[in-house]
Amino acid sequence: MGKVLIYGTTVASYRAAVNFARSGHKVIFLNRGAFLGNKPTQMQIQHPRDIVNGYVKNMLVAVANMTGNVEIYHNSELLGIDGKPGNFKVKFKHKLQSVNDLKCIGCDLCVEKCDAEFKPIPGSIGIYTIPDPESCVDVCPAKAIQIPKEEEKDETVDAVVLSPEYQSQEIDEKYGGSLKNVMHFGKFALLFSGKGVDKRFLKREDGTTPKSIGFFNPAGFDGYLGTYEEQFLIFREAMFMKEMDESLDIHIFLKEVRLYGHNQMAMYDKAEKKGIKIHLIDDISVKEEGDGIDVNGVHLDLFVVLPGLKIPEDWQKIAELAGIELSNGFAKTKPFTFETARDGVFAIGEFVKPLGSAEALYQGTAIVPQTSKYLKPPEMPQRPDMKFKQDDFNPKVGVFICECAAKEFDIDVDADYVIKKDYLCLHPEEIVKEIKEKGINRVVFGACSPSLRGAMLEMTANKAGVHSSYVENVQLREYASRVGADSRKANAMLRAAIAKARKDVFVEVPTVKTIKNIAIIGGDLAALIAADYLVDKVPLVYIVTPEFDEPILATGVKENTLNMGDDELKEWYNTIKDRVLKRAKWIKGDVESIEGSLGNFKIRASGGEIEAGVIIIATGGDVIGDGTHIVSRINGGTTMHAALSALYAKRKGIEATYDLMKSYSLLDLDPPNAKKGVGEPLAYVKPKDINRKIAEMLGMELDKDGFFFFANEPLHRVESAGIQFMLFEEPFGGIFVAGLAHRPMSIEEEVEEAGFAAQSSLFLMRDITSPAGKLISVTNPRKCAGCGICVDACFSGARYIDEEDHIAKVRPAQCVGCGACANVCPSGAAIIKAYSPTGVFEMLKEVVK
Amino acid sequence: MTEKKFDPVIVGFFCNWCTSAAADLAGTSRLHYPASIRPIRVMCSSTVDPVYLVRALQEGADATILGGCHPGDCHYITGNYKARRRVAIVKTVLKSLGFDESRVLLEWISGSEGPKFARVMNEYTEYIKNLGPSDFKYLDSLGGEKLD
């Protein structure tokens, strides 16, 4: 298996670590902070409320526990990298935590006996710090206490991925940092409640509720960098506020509008329509006036600032140690890759360019294909085959009580067996033994939360032959003992779970056989890049396109791309094309029909039929105008890109102007030869006409310009709502959109999206067990009327009406177990067995006692 | 007869991704809240059938809370919007039957808002204590408890 060292904790690096581990490589993860999340990611600083913050970090911990492929070092510092790709000697120092947070079970013994200090962390047990660990090692039942000493370590790895973080910024004095009634956006976002920031909590320092609010992001001022995401957040929050209370007077102050991609620029128009005043300003003056704030002559009760990001000083040192070059403060990479000038050393995340979280997640996935040439072949662990006994009618309930969770309670419940043990999670073999000896077939755990140790207990029950659908988890510790509950509550919760366990029925979790071929539709650059990576990983890659697009020049935003000559670019393109066409199967012709779903697509093209498990749509775009340039800016229905236009102009020596700038890149550091004004695009991208046909075949949606939303309808909300879904592959329904089919973009972004689509498809190239697990939705064929309401309610496209039987059916590979279908079904035909009324009603009877 | 102190029972349906995570955080942070809260973990606020809310009241709970993710943050994209609509309907129905609609509470609490979770639980329990026991459980036609 290959071995990769990842340095830094950013959204991109967390994601990269997860993806390397999942694809069967070993990861050495160097965290510069004392625990994961100590060094905040960009998202944590800017939008602490977003659940992506928790997801990226907790997924790493989960994958580390599950695969055993991740080694995490805390308090670490890079000391140097020697050697060549495939055999790097990386020297670093690190310091152990006094309590190993991966081993810690949160029993609190060290708090009682060794005065440990505790810091709660969302989604984890929390961080314990022991002042004098030497004398305390034996106290811990989980053997998590270790003596923290600094040590130097050498690791031999195949590739190095650098992803150091930005520094968090306070609000600059110039923007009213020390003034009253100036608020950090991060603080503001955390006041969110219901449909916006609740006015009950949104108070100025004198306790009054503001009537006018201003938002500001300093991108473009004084070397502050900006991303589209910062502005997206501001617009979103401003609109939430306006929606909640129309009488609020809301102003947004920006130097340039940097919303890009689709439906994001639409926010600008929407905000204006809602009556939010957007001020495009060249200078800003913030001063106190009366009991409010005066910003450029506008009186505000509250001024909310989302500080931009600045390049931290330590990046220079990291670059020196790693032996790589910086340009404009960012890591310099080879054209269209994340690889730095030093072979085998890669840079992703904020270290490369200012980016939003969606791009960071693209990068964190696309890095796997890019490094693969240096990595040794992956080793995938074999999943043990488990046999479960199915018995719905003779429940024999065993209640396992963890003393760690329930020592202060007087447990009095009626079950076949009540077994009390110290620290259940430390003695899984005893649980297995008890279950087997006593013939228990329903297990109720009275322990801790599934997000902590509870999930592991469920797996223990599985090992003893009890299926997950017969396991109930009562979080006695987090929901009762730690929050000051009494025995009455503890018993009520346990009895409810026992009552439900008795009614539990076996839920078979289906596995879908997938076809291991991949079909790429279209001849965009993204199609070639994705195919280039996939050809030697899957049996067959089809490319369905009548022709391949010419590489569209001058689309790169970064300096190195601009420096690349047209000939060089053509050569690069042709090498990839030759390499791909030697091994992939090119079907010359347009798609005629597509049928099927994730795992089993049937595509007809140029007379033949092909089968594929996953489809990547990369139809590309036509360039109109002078035919050499992509621009993206949405203006009166045309998609353009003013910033790129300006760059192009600079390169060609043409005088240009721009207005609504949607750049998010190095342009900030070296403004092009362009003036601000009402700009005219030099050229723009038009999506291909075939998009409409493909969208119709797949039931997807196009935006008003004709670009694809990047996931199945109505998943396009991901782009306006959140990006959490990029963390999972299944909800995409086996259809990925990459490149110009998605939106106008630079070649760099095409490479990122193509890499994302390729690697994500690879994760789907296995037989897919339903992601819903025991919560999978089923249809009772005798009750189903085939009305199709559940099909509309299902956001992941897992339900469809079978044309032969005229009843609703479930695609197990896509069902995520949310239960929306069961809830809307008027005839009770759609059911989530684990939450069926039979069990829940029994539970409710007991829980209220 | 001695006066019995009213100790309400409040059934909480908390979504797995946000509010349950917040409850976990409240737990790991040792934030105390009244024992009257009986949490039930569900996958999504939209998993909760409105019938479950009514049934809980009928079985003797004095109030129910439905906790979900903030709008726009739902793990299942639109689940919390669905829950919001359903709760609005449940409230209308309760009101038209002559019951206090405030015995059903919908609250958005994200996974990092442990303190908010504890605060909401405290405030709501206090509110229900002042409101007194629910008489919903005595509604005989719904199959509830018999009134003595």
Chai-1 contact restraints between the chains, C-beta under 6 A:
chainA,res_idxA,chainB,res_idxB,connection_type,confidence,min_distance_angstrom,max_distance_angstrom,comment,restraint_id
A,R49,B,S110,contact,1.0,0.0,6.0,A-B,restraint_1
A,I51,B,D73,contact,1.0,0.0,6.0,A-B,restraint_2
A,I51,B,G111,contact,1.0,0.0,6.0,A-B,restraint_3
A,G54,B,G111,contact,1.0,0.0,6.0,A-B,restraint_4
A,P120,B,T28,contact,1.0,0.0,6.0,A-B,restraint_5
A,P120,B,S29,contact,1.0,0.0,6.0,A-B,restraint_6
A,P122,B,L25,contact,1.0,0.0,6.0,A-B,restraint_7
A,P122,B,G111,contact,1.0,0.0,6.0,A-B,restraint_8
A,P122,B,S112,contact,1.0,0.0,6.0,A-B,restraint_9
A,G123,B,A21,contact,1.0,0.0,6.0,A-B,restraint_10
A,G126,B,T28,contact,1.0,0.0,6.0,A-B,restraint_11
A,F192,B,H70,contact,1.0,0.0,6.0,A-B,restraint_12
A,G194,B,W108,contact,1.0,0.0,6.0,A-B,restraint_13
A,K195,B,P71,contact,1.0,0.0,6.0,A-B,restraint_14
A,S449,B,D24,contact,1.0,0.0,6.0,A-B,restraint_15
A,S451,B,D24,contact,1.0,0.0,6.0,A-B,restraint_16
A,E478,B,D24,contact,1.0,0.0,6.0,A-B,restraint_17
A,E478,B,G27,contact,1.0,0.0,6.0,A-B,restraint_18
A,Y479,B,P39,contact,1.0,0.0,6.0,A-B,restraint_19
A,R482,B,G27,contact,1.0,0.0,6.0,A-B,restraint_20
A,R482,B,R30,contact,1.0,0.0,6.0,A-B,restraint_21
A,V483,B,G27,contact,1.0,0.0,6.0,A-B,restraint_22
A,V483,B,H32,contact,1.0,0.0,6.0,A-B,restraint_23
A,V483,B,Y33,contact,1.0,0.0,6.0,A-B,restraint_24
A,G484,B,H32,contact,1.0,0.0,6.0,A-B,restraint_25
A,A485,B,A35,contact,1.0,0.0,6.0,A-B,restraint_26
A,D486,B,A35,contact,1.0,0.0,6.0,A-B,restraint_27
A,K489,B,A35,contact,1.0,0.0,6.0,A-B,restraint_28
A,R717,B,I77,contact,1.0,0.0,6.0,A-B,restraint_29
A,A721,B,G72,contact,1.0,0.0,6.0,A-B,restraint_30
A,G722,B,D73,contact,1.0,0.0,6.0,A-B,restraint_31
A,L775,B,M43,contact,1.0,0.0,6.0,A-B,restraint_32
A,F795,B,Y76,contact,1.0,0.0,6.0,A-B,restraint_33
A,F795,B,I77,contact,1.0,0.0,6.0,A-B,restraint_34
A,F795,B,T78,contact,1.0,0.0,6.0,A-B,restraint_35
A,G817,B,M43,contact,1.0,0.0,6.0,A-B,restraint_36
A,C818,B,M43,contact,1.0,0.0,6.0,A-B,restraint_37
A,C818,B,C44,contact,1.0,0.0,6.0,A-B,restraint_38
A,C818,B,Y76,contact,1.0,0.0,6.0,A-B,restraint_39
A,C818,B,G79,contact,1.0,0.0,6.0,A-B,restraint_40
A,G819,B,M43,contact,1.0,0.0,6.0,A-B,restraint_41
A,G819,B,T47,contact,1.0,0.0,6.0,A-B,restraint_42
A,A820,B,S46,contact,1.0,0.0,6.0,A-B,restraint_43
A,N823,B,S46,contact,1.0,0.0,6.0,A-B,restraint_44
A,N823,B,D49,contact,1.0,0.0,6.0,A-B,restraint_45
A,Y835,B,T47,contact,1.0,0.0,6.0,A-B,restraint_46
A,V840,B,Y52,contact,1.0,0.0,6.0,A-B,restraint_47
A,L844,B,R55,contact,1.0,0.0,6.0,A-B,restraint_48
A,L844,B,A56,contact,1.0,0.0,6.0,A-B,restraint_49
A,L844,B,E59,contact,1.0,0.0,6.0,A-B,restraint_50
A,K845,B,E59,contact,1.0,0.0,6.0,A-B,restraint_51
A,V847,B,R38,contact,1.0,0.0,6.0,A-B,restraint_52
A,V848,B,V9,contact,1.0,0.0,6.0,A-B,restraint_53
A,V848,B,E59,contact,1.0,0.0,6.0,A-B,restraint_54
A,V848,B,G60,contact,1.0,0.0,6.0,A-B,restraint_55
A,V848,B,A61,contact,1.0,0.0,6.0,A-B,restraint_56
